[in-house]
Amino acid sequence: MLAAAAATAAHQSPAITAPAPVGDRKALYREYRIACATRDTGEGASYEQRPWLLPESQTLLVDEYGLDGIDTIRADGGVRPRRRRGGLADRTRR
């Protein structure tokens, strides 16, 4: 039980919190190391989740798959809102 509580606490604490550029705007950047287990063997693994929040437009860009080109998209400021059935969703130009 204690190990589960420690893992939960680690999930909630970002490894990095810093301002970061998205085009000509500043975003709040966080980096999380998420612990998980592989499907086949149950062995311990982890992945990195990186969200950028643009506070003025309330736009959230999340990379949890290590996408190629995400830094280029951010540098271009290539985030634009798009309407979807469920409300406002963010999409990239690419």
C-alpha positions in Angstrom: 0.0 0.0 0.0 2.8 2.4 0.8 4.5 1.8 -2.6 1.3 2.6 -4.4 1.0 5.8 -2.5 4.6 6.8 -3.4 4.0 6.0 -7.1 0.8 8.1 -7.1 2.6 11.0 -5.5 5.5 10.8 -8.1 2.9 10.8 -10.9 1.5 14.1 -9.7 4.8 15.9 -9.4 6.4 17.2 -12.6 10.1 16.6 -13.0 10.3 20.0 -14.8 8.1 23.1 -14.5 9.3 26.1 -16.6 8.1 28.7 -19.1 8.6 27.7 -22.7 8.1 29.4 -26.1 5.3 28.3 -28.4 5.8 30.6 -31.4 5.8 34.1 -30.1 3.9 33.2 -27.0 5.0 31.8 -23.6 3.5 28.6 -22.3 3.7 26.9 -18.9 5.8 23.7 -19.6 5.8 20.6 -17.4 7.5 17.3 -17.9 6.2 14.2 -16.1 7.9 10.7 -16.0 4.9 8.3 -15.8 5.6 4.8 -14.5 3.7 1.9 -16.0 4.0 -1.8 -16.8 4.3 -3.5 -20.2 1.2 -5.4 -21.4 3.0 -8.7 -22.3 5.3 -9.2 -19.3 4.2 -6.8 -16.7 7.7 -5.4 -16.3 8.2 -1.9 -15.1 8.4 0.8 -17.7 7.9 4.5 -18.0 7.1 7.2 -20.6 7.4 11.0 -20.6 4.4 13.3 -20.9 5.1 16.9 -21.9 2.2 19.4 -21.7 2.4 23.1 -22.7 -0.4 25.4 -21.5 -0.9 28.7 -23.3 -2.8 30.6 -20.5 -4.3 33.4 -22.5 -6.0 31.2 -25.1 -6.4 28.2 -22.6 -4.8 26.0 -25.3 -3.2 22.8 -24.1 -0.6 20.9 -26.3 0.3 17.5 -24.9 3.0 15.2 -26.2 2.9 11.8 -24.5 4.2 9.7 -27.4 7.5 11.5 -28.2 6.2 12.8 -31.5 8.7 13.7 -34.2 8.5 17.3 -35.1 6.7 18.6 -32.0 9.5 21.1 -31.4 9.1 22.4 -34.9 5.3 22.7 -34.4 5.9 24.6 -31.1 8.5 26.9 -32.7 6.1 27.8 -35.5 3.3 28.4 -33.0 1.4 25.9 -35.0 -1.4 25.3 -32.6 -4.9 26.4 -33.6 -8.3 25.8 -32.0 -10.8 23.7 -33.8 -14.5 23.1 -33.0 -15.6 19.5 -32.3 -18.8 18.0 -31.3 -17.8 17.9 -27.6 -16.5 21.5 -27.5 -13.2 23.1 -28.3 -10.2 20.8 -29.2 -6.7 21.7 -30.2 -5.1 20.5 -33.4 -1.8 21.2 -35.0 -1.3 22.4 -38.5 0.6 19.3 -39.5 
